[in-house]
Amino acid sequence: MSRTVSLRCQCGAVRGTAEGISPASDSRAICYCDDCQIYARHLGTPGVLDERGGTDGCLLAPAQVRFEAGADIRCMQLSPKGLFRWYAGCCKTPLGNTMGPGLPVVILLHSCMDHAAGGRTRDEDLGPPKVKMLARFAAGGAPPGAHPKTPLKMFPYIVGHFARTFLKGRGKPNPFWDDHGAPRAKPSMIDRAEREALRAKVHAAAGLQA
């Protein structure tokens, strides 16, 4: 059974919905990569990373995600070819990540999902995580059952997502890109020196050699 999940930033100024959520079909994953940890550390928003540095996200079609018109949504990249990372400008709550206008996918992040508004838990709405990946960057070492890299079993989920999105015409509207392929907010770039300083801290917490 599909559900609608309320979305809100931590201060409540940015609101929206994620529709057609199905615990049986949506691809939920926890990512421990150093880039996701750098991004969360840069924003400084509490509650984004779990105790091992993981970010919980769900793979959705763009048309499933909607934010209210006029919401203060901003964009950041860690490098010129990196993911487009969208967040609320008011309180720096991470909202979701995208790969670009030509790839119809939104990685919706748990930090903006308000499961309590529907009287349910995250597991009840999204199902358990399909995978815990890139755990070689996890603080204190890889959690039980986590994969050190991106496991091959993720690729069928990704391929299936793109197939369903194209067949059902759910690539548009896109909450982060307009119909002409332009970002709804101009991406900013994190300072390189700050990025590498934060990367060193993440690697140190994971016990990786410099």
C-alpha positions as CSV (number, residue, x, y, z in Angstrom):
1,M,0.0,0.0,0.0
2,S,1.4,3.4,-1.0
3,R,1.5,6.3,1.4
4,T,2.1,10.0,1.4
5,V,4.9,11.2,3.7
6,S,5.0,14.8,5.0
7,L,8.2,16.7,4.4
8,R,9.5,19.6,6.5
9,C,12.8,21.3,7.4
10,Q,13.8,21.5,11.0
11,C,12.4,25.0,11.5
12,G,9.2,24.2,9.6
13,A,9.6,27.0,7.0
14,V,10.1,24.5,4.1
15,R,7.3,22.0,3.7
16,G,6.1,19.5,1.1
17,T,5.1,15.9,0.5
18,A,6.5,12.7,-0.9
19,E,3.7,10.7,-2.6
20,G,3.3,7.0,-3.6
21,I,5.8,5.7,-1.0
22,S,5.9,2.0,-0.8
23,P,8.0,0.0,1.7
24,A,8.0,-2.9,-0.8
25,S,9.4,-1.2,-3.8
26,D,11.3,2.0,-2.8
27,S,15.1,1.7,-2.5
28,R,16.2,2.9,0.9
29,A,19.9,2.9,1.7
30,I,22.2,4.2,4.4
31,C,25.4,5.8,2.9
32,Y,28.5,6.2,5.0
33,C,30.6,7.8,2.2
34,D,33.0,10.6,3.1
35,D,31.3,13.1,0.7
36,C,27.9,12.7,2.5
37,Q,29.7,13.2,5.8
38,I,31.6,16.2,4.6
39,Y,28.3,17.8,3.4
40,A,26.6,17.2,6.7
41,R,29.5,18.5,8.7
42,H,29.7,21.6,6.5
43,L,26.0,22.4,7.0
44,G,26.3,21.7,10.8
45,T,22.7,20.7,11.1
46,P,22.2,18.3,14.0
47,G,20.6,14.9,13.5
48,V,21.6,14.4,9.9
49,L,24.3,11.7,10.5
50,D,23.7,8.6,12.6
51,E,26.2,7.6,15.3
52,R,28.5,6.0,12.7
53,G,28.3,8.8,10.2
54,G,25.5,7.4,8.0
55,T,23.0,9.3,6.0
56,D,19.6,7.6,5.4
57,G,18.0,8.2,2.1
58,C,15.3,6.8,-0.3
59,L,15.4,6.7,-4.1
60,L,12.3,8.3,-5.6
61,A,11.1,9.6,-8.9
62,P,11.1,13.4,-9.2
63,A,7.3,13.6,-9.6
64,Q,6.8,11.9,-6.3
65,V,8.4,14.8,-4.4
66,R,6.8,18.3,-4.0
67,F,7.7,21.3,-2.0
68,E,5.5,24.4,-1.5
69,A,5.9,27.2,-4.0
70,G,8.3,29.9,-2.8
71,A,10.2,27.6,-0.4
72,D,13.8,28.7,0.3
73,I,15.7,25.8,-1.3
74,R,19.4,26.1,-2.1
75,C,21.9,23.9,-3.8
76,M,25.6,22.9,-3.1
77,Q,28.2,20.8,-4.8
78,L,31.4,19.4,-3.2
79,S,33.1,19.4,-6.6
80,P,32.3,20.4,-10.2
81,K,31.2,16.9,-11.1
82,G,29.7,16.0,-7.7
83,L,26.1,15.4,-6.7
84,F,23.7,18.4,-6.5
85,R,22.9,18.5,-2.9
86,W,19.7,20.5,-2.0
87,Y,18.9,22.0,1.4
88,A,16.6,24.4,3.2
89,G,18.2,27.9,3.2
90,C,16.4,28.8,6.4
91,C,17.9,26.2,8.8
92,K,20.2,24.2,6.5
93,T,18.2,21.0,6.7
94,P,19.3,18.6,3.9
95,L,16.4,17.7,1.6
96,G,17.7,15.6,-1.2
97,N,20.4,14.8,-3.7
98,T,20.2,14.7,-7.5
99,M,22.6,13.7,-10.3
100,G,21.4,16.3,-12.8
101,P,18.4,17.3,-14.9
102,G,18.8,14.4,-17.4
103,L,18.7,11.7,-14.8
104,P,15.2,11.4,-13.2
105,V,16.1,10.5,-9.6
106,V,15.8,12.2,-6.2
107,I,17.6,10.7,-3.3
108,L,15.2,12.0,-0.6
109,L,17.0,12.3,2.8
110,H,15.5,11.3,6.1
111,S,16.4,14.6,7.7
112,C,13.3,16.2,6.0
113,M,10.8,13.4,6.4
114,D,8.2,13.9,9.1
115,H,7.0,10.4,9.7
116,A,5.4,11.3,13.0
117,A,2.9,13.5,11.2
118,G,1.4,10.4,9.8
119,G,1.6,8.5,13.0
120,R,4.2,6.1,11.6
121,T,7.9,5.3,12.0
122,R,10.5,5.5,9.3
123,D,10.6,1.8,8.9
124,E,6.9,1.6,8.6
125,D,6.9,4.2,5.8
126,L,10.0,3.2,3.9
127,G,10.7,-0.4,4.9
128,P,14.1,-1.4,6.3
129,P,17.3,-0.3,4.5
130,K,18.0,-2.3,1.4
131,V,21.7,-1.8,1.9
132,K,24.3,-0.1,4.1
133,M,27.1,1.0,1.8
134,L,30.5,2.6,1.6
135,A,31.0,1.6,5.2
136,R,34.8,1.8,5.0
137,F,34.2,5.5,5.9
138,A,32.0,4.8,8.9
139,A,33.2,6.3,12.1
140,G,34.7,3.6,14.4
141,G,34.6,1.0,11.6
142,A,31.9,-0.7,9.5
143,P,28.6,-1.4,11.3
144,P,27.3,-5.0,11.2
145,G,26.0,-6.1,7.8
146,A,27.3,-3.0,6.1
147,H,29.2,-3.2,2.8
148,P,32.6,-1.5,2.5
149,K,31.8,-0.3,-1.0
150,T,28.7,-0.1,-3.2
151,P,27.4,-3.7,-3.5
152,L,26.3,-5.0,-6.9
153,K,22.9,-5.8,-5.5
154,M,22.1,-2.0,-5.6
155,F,22.3,-1.9,-9.4
156,P,19.1,-3.8,-10.0
157,Y,17.2,-1.4,-7.7
158,I,18.7,1.6,-9.6
159,V,17.9,0.1,-13.1
160,G,14.4,-0.8,-11.9
161,H,13.9,2.7,-10.6
162,F,14.8,4.3,-13.9
163,A,12.6,1.9,-15.9
164,R,9.6,2.6,-13.7
165,T,10.2,6.3,-13.8
166,F,10.4,6.4,-17.6
167,L,7.5,4.0,-18.2
168,K,5.2,5.9,-15.8
169,G,6.3,9.4,-17.0
170,R,7.3,10.4,-13.4
171,G,10.5,12.3,-14.4
172,K,8.6,15.6,-14.3
173,P,7.7,17.9,-12.6
174,N,11.0,18.0,-10.7
175,P,11.2,19.8,-7.4
176,F,14.8,20.9,-8.0
177,W,15.1,21.4,-11.8
178,D,12.7,23.3,-14.1
179,D,11.3,21.9,-17.3
180,H,14.2,23.4,-19.3
181,G,16.8,21.6,-17.3
182,A,17.9,24.6,-15.2
183,P,18.4,24.3,-11.4
184,R,15.8,26.1,-9.4
185,A,18.7,27.5,-7.3
186,K,22.2,28.3,-8.5
187,P,24.6,25.7,-7.1
188,S,27.3,27.0,-4.8
189,M,30.7,25.2,-4.3
190,I,32.2,24.3,-1.0
191,D,35.7,25.8,-0.4
192,R,38.3,23.2,-1.4
193,A,40.4,23.8,1.7
194,E,37.4,23.3,3.9
195,R,36.4,20.2,2.0
196,E,39.7,18.5,2.4
197,A,40.0,19.5,6.0
198,L,36.6,17.9,6.7
199,R,37.6,14.8,4.6
200,A,40.7,14.4,6.8
201,K,38.5,14.4,9.9
202,V,36.1,11.9,8.4
203,H,39.0,9.5,7.5
204,A,40.5,9.9,10.9
205,A,37.2,8.9,12.6
206,A,37.0,5.9,10.3
207,G,40.6,4.9,11.1
208,L,41.8,5.4,7.6
209,Q,45.4,6.4,6.9
210,A,46.0,9.9,5.5
